[in-house]
């Protein structure tokens, strides 16, 4: 058996195409979604992520601002910037790139963002809304991107056993919350496993849908996967590889070559979940603009 590859690039491109039409419609009403991205420090990976987000905004016609603060910036510096962006009518979404330098209290920064501009869905108000099934906030970009991949691939989680590997606030916990909702495209029975789970492989083998988000290179092997499972690899890890031009290669949390023959559907890394994260961030920015201006959101 050979698994169907879920093409995250293609699905993300379709989302971006639809959003482009929505942005054009907003501009006809003299409205333009605005996104501000804040980066504290000079982390190379974060700079790449920020650059990708800004370029995608340009492609869509979303107004964007990139705010680069030095690595020794103080909490007062960051909070003053957040306060200014909260009050700026051109800005509908605010994203602070993670992780910040150690002197920055990330939790306090997130709490300072206006929930109506919290397009990452890290603020407690939006997390709470997501958990109880309200849709007038935002959904976190990566888990929401996974839900979109499933939907666009014709995979209905209803009645299925979904196993999520990892319990982070960014992916694992919100992934569980979205899958378990009593709503279209959800209704799964969800098990969350993690580093302290006993008999972890025994549980992962029960998953009709297996979502790997544990942050360990090629952690999921064939013996951990049920025959015919849908396997979604959220991880992206840089591992040394002397044979690669850059001396390293990117891989996911799933040992792809080993797991792919057992799966019915599977994502690659890169090219799977990653592009969806950016696409769903843009969707949240457009949604924020619509909500701010009293426009109905589908």
Order of alpha helices (4+ residues) and beta strands (2+ residues): beta-alpha-beta-alpha-beta-alpha-beta-alpha-alpha-alpha-beta-alpha-beta-alpha-beta-beta-beta-beta-alpha-beta-alpha
